């Protein structure tokens, strides 16, 4: 018999609407899973059980009174801890914000809660969503529910680990250079990096504002589509949001052209990933799509441009944290002057990796370096976008791997920023161009670790991506695979 | 192609200057590490065969023409005083750190 945590988000929502399962029962089940598993995987920084239970009771009352609520009403969700939640700690996994309780919620949270969503926890991430593995979290790394010898990926590993471990049914994370997509790929989940401007960033603690985007993480593309239907659309509080139509409908893949860039199958791509991604392309062809080779340079220049732009924007965004109004305050009683106080606060409040990003960003924005590095990266960004547009003029969607390898082991990654960024070689182009990208599970490697593939579309083709993803998942079962033995303590 | 760029060189003074701009206070050991790492990164960038961008306009945003204005009206959904953590706020005032004798 299927257990509650084995249901998809929409399936649970339907059972709650049909009153086969009550919303408080779903919350109790989630809290039980967290109690059983989270000391092992470390997916959550804060569990808001009491407020979740209160919300669940209120929703149940409305359902019992015969009110018809949206499809995900009563389904508990987790939210990455860099998305503001009123009255719930929002730490960004940093000592700098270890005690920060926002007085407002992000627009995406307001929209989900208005539709009956229940925020039950805040998920772990790399500090300020800046690293690729989540090992820089002030609260320790997130381990992968598929193998606790491996990481969940990052920076948003907590989102993916919480859903993969069956602690929640869906989650919201952020994606700056591929973090949401990497962690979904490493944990066998479906995740969407929406078009920049399709989902409000109001209330997302900014890392790199021109690259950041909030997106859904869930078991299936259908679940992600249900979340997007609730969160997408213009927001007066975020002037970069755009009017858009989000209407995923069943799609006939006959006639759909999917471009497969041969450049993606690099010599250092883990061979099992290459095979699984090719098999996914074959499956889409069986469903009627035409797979065409396309030329797409995914060179190191795109990664370098990303690395420079992300560092520059992060250094500017993180300048606001000085310990005066909120956040970490050092214990040292005396300082020479206010500047000395700021320096002490920031030196102690930020972790070593965040300080490295800030130093790099500040350096390349300073006189003598700006033109040579930041300006060059911003020009390269235009070329990356034009390159992607050119490839998408030849096809409807592009199909690529997500990561060069499956989930890494703790401490196994490169220790310098540039090589850390190189792991994002397949994902940064979508952030630089603002285009949407969907990750879908497509296999397991010899260690039983999940493999994902990525579909990239033109701006505001989010509906098409999710429709194609749904068609793929109706014909395959990779998204239904569960981590074996999760939670069993040996 | 653009002309090859000279090797970057970051001297200790530049590290101190950047640390000051970033309002960070790294100790000597961290300064040495930062200098090595930043030099390594800049050298990695310089080694790449960048495309010819002399006639390319930079972009700073995925959709450069999207920013819109809204009416100049106060719309704050919360009192800024609510941001002040209770451990450092008192009676609506902020207890600033002591920086002078």
Interface residues (C-beta under 8 A of the other chain):
Chain A: X99 X100 X101 X103 X104 X196 X197 X210 X236 X237 X239 X240 X242 X299 X300 X301 X304 X307 X308 X315 X319 X322 X323 X324 X325 X326 X327 X329 X333 X334 X335 X336 X337 X338 X339 X340 X341 X342 X343 X344 X346 X347 X350 X352 X355 X356 X358 X359 X360 X362 X363 X366 X372 X373 X375 X376 X378 X379 X380 X381 X382 X383 X385 X416 X417 X418 X432 X433 X434 X435 X459
Chain B: X5 X10 X14 X15 X17 X18 X19 X20 X21 X22 X23 X24 X25 X26 X30 X34 X37 X38 X40 X41 X42 X44 X45 X48 X49 X50 X51 X53 X56 X57 X58 X59 X60 X61 X62 X63 X66 X67 X68 X69 X70 X75 X77 X78 X79 X82 X83 X84 X85 X87 X88 X94 X96 X97 X98 X99 X100 X101
